[in-house]
Amino acid sequence: MIVERNNVVTSGRADGRPIVFAHGFGCDQSMWRQVAPAFEDRHHVVTYDLTGMGGSDLAAYDMDRYADLEAHAADLNAILEELDLEDAVLVGHSIGATIALLAAEMAPNRVSQLALVSPTPCFLEDDGGDYHGGFRREDLEELVHFLDENHLGWSAQMAPTIAGQSAGEPAAEELTQSFCRTDPAIAQHFGRVTFFADRRAEFARVAQPVLILHCDQDALVPMRVAEWMRDRVPRNRLEVLNATGHCPHMTVPSDVVAAMRDFVGPG
C-alpha cells in the first residue's frame, strides 16, 4: 500500500478539509514541521515522503519510472485515492510544487486549490524567449556533475545557498543533513530530473486557484520567474515574502502559515 510505501502521516481533524504537503528535492516531510501543525485545528493534514526520499521505501524508486515527474504526481494521486480525499488543498515546495500541480491536473475532481512555495516552472534560461529561469544549460550541467562526483561536498556547499543562511545556521544545517542522508544514486538521478524539468505549459493551464509564495531574495529562482508566473498562471495570487533563500517554510514559517491561511480560508 502506498500509505506505507511513502510513509504517509495524517493528523488534525479527520472530518476537516484535506491539506496535503509535498516536500522538495533532497528533503522529507519533516521540513513541514513548522507549518503543517498550524492547520491541524481545522484540517485533515497529510504529509508524506516522495518515493526515494526520507522514510519511503527506497527499493520502490525505479529510475526508469521516476525519470519523469508524472510518476511522482501519480504517487500523490494514489495517496489521495487511498485516503479517499476530495476538495483537497495541495501544498508543494520547489519541485514538490511542480509535482502537486501535475497531480492536480491528473485529478481535478479531488484537488480544489494549490499553494506553491518557492515554485519554478523551469530553472533554465529560454534563449531568445521571454522566460528567464536563472541558469544556462551549461551551469546546470556543471551543478549536476558536481552532485554526481561529490554528493557530500555538493550538499555542504549548496544547502546554505538554498536555505539562504550561512553554514551552521539552523535551516542551512538541517538542509545539509537532509541532503547528506539522501541515497547518492537517487539524489543524482532525481537532481537531473529536477533541474532540467520544463513545465511551463502545465503552469500556464492549471485549472485550480493557485497561491504562489516567492522569497524576494531567492538564489535559485529569480524574481522574473515569479513575475512570469504572475502573468501566465490562471487565477493565481503571488505573494512576495521578505525572506532570503528558497525555503521560507523553514526560515519564515509564520509568514508562510499566514499567507496560506488567508488563501485557504477557514477550512
C-alpha positions in Angstrom: 0.0 0.0 0.0 1.2 3.4 -0.9 0.5 4.8 2.6 3.2 2.5 4.0 5.5 2.8 1.0 5.6 6.6 1.1 5.5 7.0 4.9 2.2 8.8 4.9 1.3 10.5 8.2 -2.1 12.0 8.9 -3.1 14.4 11.7 -5.7 17.0 12.6 -9.4 16.6 12.1 -10.4 13.5 10.2 -13.6 15.3 9.1 -11.7 18.5 8.1 -10.9 19.7 4.6 -7.7 17.8 3.5 -4.4 19.7 3.1 -1.6 17.6 1.7 2.1 18.6 1.8 4.7 17.6 -0.7 8.4 18.4 0.0 11.2 19.3 -2.3 14.4 17.7 -3.6 16.7 16.0 -1.1 14.2 16.6 1.7 11.4 14.7 3.6 8.1 15.6 5.3 9.9 16.8 8.4 10.6 20.0 6.6 7.0 21.0 7.0 7.0 20.6 10.8 6.8 24.4 11.4 3.9 24.8 9.0 1.7 21.7 8.8 0.7 21.6 12.5 -0.8 25.1 12.2 -3.6 23.6 10.1 -4.5 20.7 12.4 -7.2 22.6 14.2 -9.4 22.8 11.1 -7.9 20.4 8.5 -7.2 16.8 7.8 -3.4 17.2 7.5 -1.4 14.8 5.3 2.4 14.7 5.0 4.4 12.1 3.1 7.8 11.4 1.7 8.4 11.4 -2.1 9.5 8.0 -3.4 13.2 7.6 -2.8 13.3 10.2 -0.1 13.1 10.2 3.7 11.3 7.2 5.2 9.9 6.0 1.9 10.7 2.6 0.5 13.9 3.3 -1.4 13.6 0.0 -3.2 10.5 1.4 -4.9 12.5 4.1 -6.7 12.7 2.7 -10.2 14.9 5.0 -12.2 13.2 4.4 -15.5 9.8 5.2 -14.0 10.9 8.2 -12.0 12.8 9.7 -14.9 9.6 11.7 -15.3 7.8 13.9 -12.7 4.5 12.4 -13.7 5.5 9.3 -11.7 5.7 11.4 -8.5 2.4 13.1 -9.4 0.8 9.7 -9.8 2.1 8.7 -6.4 0.5 11.8 -4.9 -2.8 10.9 -6.6 -2.6 7.4 -5.4 -2.4 8.8 -1.8 -5.4 10.9 -2.4 -7.3 7.9 -3.7 -6.2 5.5 -1.0 -7.2 8.0 1.7 -10.4 8.9 -0.3 -9.6 12.7 -0.1 -11.7 15.3 -2.0 -11.7 19.1 -2.1 -8.0 18.9 -1.2 -5.5 21.7 -0.9 -2.1 20.5 -2.3 0.9 22.3 -0.9 4.3 21.8 -2.6 7.8 23.2 -2.1 10.1 23.8 -5.1 10.0 20.6 -7.3 7.3 19.4 -4.9 5.2 22.3 -6.1 5.5 21.1 -9.7 4.6 17.6 -8.6 1.5 19.0 -6.8 0.5 21.0 -9.9 0.8 17.9 -12.1 -1.2 15.8 -9.6 -3.9 18.5 -9.7 -4.1 18.3 -13.4 -4.4 14.5 -13.2 -7.2 14.6 -10.6 -9.1 17.8 -10.9 -12.1 16.2 -9.1 -10.0 15.7 -5.9 -8.0 18.9 -5.8 -9.5 22.4 -5.3 -6.6 24.7 -4.5 -2.8 24.8 -4.8 -0.4 26.5 -2.5 3.1 26.6 -4.1 6.1 27.5 -2.0 9.1 28.8 -4.0 7.9 27.1 -7.2 9.5 27.4 -10.6 8.2 26.0 -13.9 11.8 25.7 -15.2 15.3 26.6 -14.0 16.7 27.1 -17.5 17.0 30.3 -19.4 15.0 30.4 -22.6 17.5 31.7 -25.1 15.7 34.2 -27.3 12.5 33.9 -25.4 10.7 35.8 -22.6 11.4 33.3 -19.8 14.5 33.8 -17.6 14.8 30.8 -15.4 18.1 31.9 -13.9 20.5 29.2 -15.2 22.2 28.5 -18.5 22.2 24.8 -19.5 26.0 24.6 -19.0 25.6 26.0 -15.5 23.1 23.3 -14.6 25.2 20.6 -16.3 28.1 21.7 -14.1 25.8 21.7 -11.0 24.6 18.2 -11.7 28.1 17.0 -12.5 29.3 18.3 -9.1 26.4 16.4 -7.5 27.4 13.2 -9.4 31.0 13.5 -8.4 30.8 14.6 -4.8 27.4 14.2 -3.2 28.5 15.2 0.3 30.5 18.2 -1.0 27.6 19.3 -3.1 25.3 19.1 -0.1 27.7 21.1 2.2 28.2 23.8 -0.4 24.7 24.1 -1.9 22.5 23.7 1.3 23.4 27.1 2.8 22.8 28.8 -0.6 19.4 27.2 -1.0 18.4 27.9 2.7 19.6 31.5 2.4 21.7 31.1 5.6 25.3 30.8 6.5 26.7 27.3 7.1 25.9 26.1 10.6 22.7 28.2 10.9 19.6 26.1 11.7 17.9 25.8 8.4 21.2 25.5 6.5 22.4 22.8 8.8 19.1 20.9 8.6 19.1 21.1 4.9 22.7 19.9 4.7 22.0 16.9 6.8 18.9 16.1 4.8 20.8 16.2 1.5 23.6 14.1 3.0 21.1 11.4 4.2 19.6 11.0 0.7 20.8 8.0 -1.2 23.5 9.3 -3.5 22.4 7.4 -6.6 18.8 8.6 -6.1 19.9 12.2 -5.4 21.9 12.2 -8.6 19.1 10.8 -10.7 16.3 13.0 -9.1 18.6 16.0 -9.3 18.8 15.8 -13.0 15.1 15.3 -13.3 14.5 18.3 -11.0 16.9 20.8 -12.5 16.1 20.0 -16.2 12.3 19.9 -15.9 10.4 22.3 -18.0 6.7 22.5 -17.0 5.8 26.0 -18.3 2.9 24.6 -20.3 1.4 22.9 -17.3 1.8 26.0 -15.1 0.1 28.1 -17.8 -3.0 25.9 -17.9 -3.6 24.9 -14.3 -7.3 24.9 -13.5 -7.3 25.4 -9.7 -6.7 28.7 -7.9 -3.0 29.0 -7.1 -1.1 30.7 -4.3 2.5 31.4 -5.2 4.9 32.3 -2.4 8.2 33.7 -3.5 11.1 35.0 -1.4 12.4 38.4 -2.6 16.0 37.1 -2.3 15.9 33.5 -3.7 19.3 32.3 -5.1 17.6 29.6 -7.2 14.5 31.4 -8.6 14.8 34.9 -9.9 12.0 37.5 -9.4 11.5 37.4 -13.1 10.2 33.8 -12.8 7.7 34.9 -10.1 6.6 37.7 -12.4 6.2 35.2 -15.3 4.0 33.0 -13.1 2.0 36.1 -12.0 1.4 37.0 -15.7 0.8 33.4 -17.1 -0.7 31.2 -14.4 -4.5 31.5 -14.4 -6.2 32.5 -11.2 -3.0 33.0 -9.2 -2.2 35.1 -6.2 1.5 36.0 -5.9 2.8 36.9 -2.5 6.4 38.0 -2.3 7.9 37.3 1.1 10.6 39.4 2.7 12.9 36.5 3.1 16.3 35.2 1.8 16.6 31.8 0.3 14.5 29.1 -1.3 12.9 27.6 1.8 10.6 30.0 3.6 8.7 27.2 5.2 11.9 26.6 7.2 13.1 30.2 7.7 10.0 32.3 7.9 7.3 29.7 8.7 4.9 32.1 10.4 4.7 34.2 7.2 4.0 31.1 5.1 1.3 30.0 7.5 -0.3 33.4 7.5 -0.4 33.6 3.7 -1.7 30.1 3.4 -4.5 30.6 6.0 -5.7 33.7 4.1 -5.7 31.8 0.8 -7.3 28.6 2.0 -9.9 30.2 4.2 -11.5 28.7 7.4 -11.4 25.1 6.2 
